[in-house]
Amino acid sequence: MSDKKESDIISDADIEVLTGYKIPTKQCEVLREAGIFFITRRDGRPRTTWQHFNDPLSHRHKDVSSSVIEPNFGALD
């Protein structure tokens, strides 16, 4: 698991080590619970990148400065 680029796809062996499971459905369950984006291959095994593993969607914070600013429509009354 060393010398990996963020865009590299995590190998089946690494997924097994990271999730602690050999069974693909259990691997998917662990990734889903951790909020890690993945796709499921035809054989049922999860596939994701190191970027998604290291920066899961569930831990990303919304950037307040990029949020949409809406007018105060209540002030028009």
Buried (B, 14 or more C-beta within 10 A) or exposed (E): EEEBEEEEEBEBEBBBEBBEBEEBEBBBBBBEEBEBBBEBEEEEBBBBBBBBBEEBEEEEEEEEEEEEEEEEEEEEE
